[in-house]
Amino acid sequence: MRKLIAALNMTLDGFCDHTAGLPDAEIHQHYTELLAQGDMILYGRTTYQLMEFWRTLLANPSEEKSMNDVARAIDKIEKRVFSRTMKTVDWASATLAQQDLHEEVLALKQQPGRAIFVGSRSLIIQLLQLELIDEFQLCLYPVVAGSGLPLFENLNDRMMFNLVNHKTFTGGALLLYYQPKNE
């Protein structure tokens, strides 16, 4: 069974925001390598549209090689988009989900292949409630955002996790690897 990994950036005050952190070349390299280890990433509509930023770097490369590397990695990996409002996607490596989240993710996990990543806060919350996430990879940035979307919003049940690994980046970010603890 394929592993479902929730990978997301988070601020010290608990908000998830793809724009609040200050990723440097080292963090970009980490995400380039991570995406190369998987077959697919799941997005909701909002995050999918936000990630389209990386497509602009394919047409107009950045002066930062690490950003161009991330853009190529995101472009290459298959993207599955869960949306009630989008009827089409125009990114060649993206498709719209055809089933509800639970059914589609269960079917994807049972297919042969490498890891599936989840990069959308809304999907992470839903998949956590469905007990389908096998691992969290939270990149904690040394930033207080002051406001935003809390990652673990509207969860009423206690959930326990084991810290299985960590990585410290030279810029001060900390990557925490957690797996659900079976109580």
Helices and strands as residue ranges (DSSP letters): E 4-11, E 15-16, H 25-36, E 38-44, H 45-51, H 53-59, H 65-76, E 78-82, E 94-96, H 101-110, E 115-118, H 121-129, E 135-141, E 149-150, E 161-168, E 174-180
